[in-house]
Amino acid sequence: MARVANYDEKIKKVSEKIEKKQSEIKALKAELESVKEKQAKVQYAELLEYMQANNLSAKDILELIKD
């Protein structure tokens, strides 16, 4: 005889898995934003260091970019 599936239980389990994965994705997105912010800070610091080392102002850099 065929086995009767308990669809309510299966639906509940899959829904719980989806909620768990959504929480994991949310945490990963927050981590990604944090890493991007850190990267931007490092790049900005490198830019400032380069500008100081080469006696360049923001205006000078903008002129170089435009050309």
PyMOL commands that set and color helices and strands:
alter all, ss='L'
color gray80, all
select helices_A, chain A and resi 7-53+58-66
alter helices_A, ss='H'
color red, helices_A
deselect
rebuild
show_as cartoon
